Amino acid sequence: KMMHNVHLAPEVDEDDLYSGYNDYNPTFDTEDLENDVAFQQAARTSHGRRPPVTAKIPGTSASRPLATGFGSKATLNSSMGRPMTGAIQDGVARPMTAVHAAGYTKAAMRGSSFDPLGQARGPAPPLEVKNADSSEEKIRQLEKKVNELVEESCIANSCGDLKLALEKAKEAGRKERLLVRQREQIAAPENINLDLTYSVLFNLASQYAANEMYAEALNTYQVIVKNKMFINGGRLKVNMGNIYLKQRNYSKAIKFYRMALDQIPSVHKEMRIKIMQNIGVAFIKTGQYVDASSSFEHIMSMSPNLKAGFNLILCYFAMGNSEQMKKAFQNLIAVPLEVDYDDKYISPNDDPRMNLLIEAIKNDSLTQIERERKSMAEEYIMTAAKLIAPVIETSFAVGYDWCVEAVKASHYVELANDLEINKAITYLRQQDFNQALETLKMFEKKDSRVKSAAATNLSFLYYLENELAQATSYADLAVNSDRYNPAALTNKGNTVFANGDYEKAAEFYKEALRNDSSCTEALYNLGLTYKKLNRIDEALDCFQKLHAILRDSAQVIHQIAQIYEIMEDPNQAIEWLLQLISVVPTDPHILSKLGKLYDNEGDKSQAFHYYYESYRYFPSNIEVIEWLGAYYIDTQFCEKAIEYFERAALILPTQVKWQLMVASCYRRSGNYQKALEKYKVIHRKFPENAECLRFLVRLCTDMGLKEVQEYMTKLKKVEKLKEIREQRIKSGRDGSGRSRREGSAGGDSGGTKGERLSAKLKAFPGTSEPYESSSSKEIGASYIDPLGPQAERPKTAARKRPEEDDFADEELGEDLLPE
């Protein structure tokens, strides 16, 4: 029973499970290779470079029988019972199949050993060395150089160096012509690089135009336009039209614009619109407003824009067509601005990432472009409204009202209030202050921004009219309406400044600057306030900051020079004044100030130069005239001084001083006859002038004239009269003093009379200084020359007459006493 359950392995019928493990492909049998005739023959003939013996290639190892591991020459069957590939069946070799091993080729199989990376081939052969002397290489290098020169020319133009840009463009043109000649020698003409030729000529023409060499630019553009090989060359007629427009040759400009318009296809809509706009501008320049309006009307119908709309209004204004002006204004304010408004900069929630994004785009380049576009649109609309308002209706007020209503109906609603304020300013220009005030007062109940602007204007108006109470009231209203309005704070500071509270005024100016650091008015007024407070260093700091903002402001430079003068630094003051006269070279006050500073420094020649320049621009400044006259007297040129003193005598004919100066100059120059005549003229005009009489006595004595006794008598009478007046003035003063002490009424009359006499004396020039009255004083003919002592004159042969004192004790009659 046990044996029934035992199964023995079959001996013949069943396959052995472990059979075949000792069988292997005879191809890998290296022991029998020495007896393989085919292998030995292949090794001897091809030195091992023939492909290995495989079943792929017929006629090699496939034609011989394969040996088994037991040395038998039997044919091996595959596992499916079919013969091996390339094996011989019935003495006939089976053809090879087309199966290729992955990654190998037939050519590679002909090589030697297995080398998938190709390392057996050795290093790659060296690159072929370029022949620098070859024609093609020379042409390539020359073409590269031409491109570099064109780029350098464009870069120099963008940097503002127009001269260098033109030089580079000319050099590129020369090298390009050389390149064309070399290409023609070695190749057919169709191989010439037309794009390079076009770019070189176009750049050269552009650089000529930038350097205002218009004739050369036109010739170069003409070369491009006439060459039929340049397909788009006709468009450059726009550039030629621009040059003719700059040369004010408007008819030719219009001609070339129209030729360019004909050559540009209708698909290029934007370019055609721009050329039409140029044509309209050229028509305006020639005064052909009807043709210009046709161009702009076409633009507004096809692609409306702000510039074309504004130009159309100008054309209708020049033609005087009020109805068309209204229509054009409505079209202007209907032009889409294509600007996102400020709503997108308001965060809908408190998302920090969104807030960060909004903060980042608030002032980026795109936002700045939007602001510029919006401000440009507002400027066009405001200018157009101010232009047409006085002419579209019976009065400018009605016209402004129509413009305001039209703007309110558009998406420029914010401009309506600005137009109202402009209306008030127009009233001011027409000297209609009441209407201006009424218009501005209408804004008191509007929103805070407009109310602040209107109150600021009202405050300034009242400030100019010196109504400080009203100015202060409206300044307070402006500040309360908008605390961040720098103009309102500046006006408030002005009203406080006018009341003398400089410290508080400085605080308002500082607050205005904190709100707007570019508020130049507040900064200037702050500097003036510090000057008033004697805080000189802080004032200087303010004005120097302002000078950095307003480089050519004459007022700022003058303030800086004045501060240095206060600080007693004349060198710095002179330096700043020299800067000032480069800004205002004809200001006589600045020139005379420079002359004065140089005179104080002892530089008479520079002082004379600036005083003389000041006199040339303003020959009525007495101080300058006096200095120039004194300068010529100091330099012993009395004849030249006469001109200046005569000018002073013309300006101030009631002052005897200048006429005496003229006579003294004649006398010093030796022209005694002219001096005598001048003194006589002075005596006729001012008969009670003692100084003139003294000169007459002296001259008549020196010249031996008979009139000497007459003038001596007059001189004694004048001196006596002067003494009497002095005594009466003195007694009148004593009487008035006594009356003030005693409270009597009698002294008042004496004081009044004394004041009347004093006023009469003050009317005479040269009598402002006090005199000593003495009854024992002798009356002589002595005098003091106003021009100083003169050189001793040669003695004449005339006999000097003794002086007579016959009138020393003579009593004056009633007719010689003052009334």
Secondary structure, DSSP 4 states (H G I P E B T S, - for coil): -GGGG--PPPSSSSPPTTTTTT---GGG--TTGGG-HHHHHHHHHHTT-SPP--SSSTTSGGGSPPP-TTS---PPB-TTSSBPTT-EETTEEPPPP----TT--HHHHTSSS--TT-GGG-SPPPPPPP-TTSHHHHHHHHHHHHHHHHHHHHHHHHTT-HHHHHHHHHHHHHHHHHHHHHHHHHS-GGGS-HHHHHHHHHHHHHHHHHTT-HHHHHHHHHHHHH-TT-TTGGGGHHHHHHHHHHTT-HHHHHHHHHHHHHHS-TT-HHHHHHHHHHHHHHHHHHT-HHHHHHHHHHHHHHS--HHHHHHHHHHHHHHT-HHHHHHHHHHHHTS------GGGGS-SS--HHHHHHHHHHTTSHHHHHHHHHHHHHHHHHHHHHHHHHHHHSSSHHHHHHHHHHHHHTTT-TTHHHHHHHHHHHHHHHTT-HHHHHHHHHGGGGS-HHHHHHHHHHHHHHHHHTT-HHHHHHHHHHHHHH-TT-HHHHHHHHHHHHHTT-HHHHHHHHHHHHHH-TT-HHHHHHHHHHHHHTT-HHHHHHHHHHHHHH-TT-HHHHHHHHHHHHHTT-HHHHHHHHHHHHHHSTT-HHHHHHHHHHHHHTT-HHHHHHHHHHHHHH-TT-HHHHHHHHHHHHHTT-HHHHHHHHHHHHHH-TT-HHHHHHHHHHHHHTT-HHHHHHHHHHHHHH-TT-HHHHHHHHHHHHHHT-TTHHHHHHHHHHHHHHHHHHHHHHHHHHHHHHHHHHHT-SHHHHHHHHHHHHHHHHHHSTT--S-----TTPPP------TT---PPPPP-SSPPPPP--TTSSPPPPGGGS--
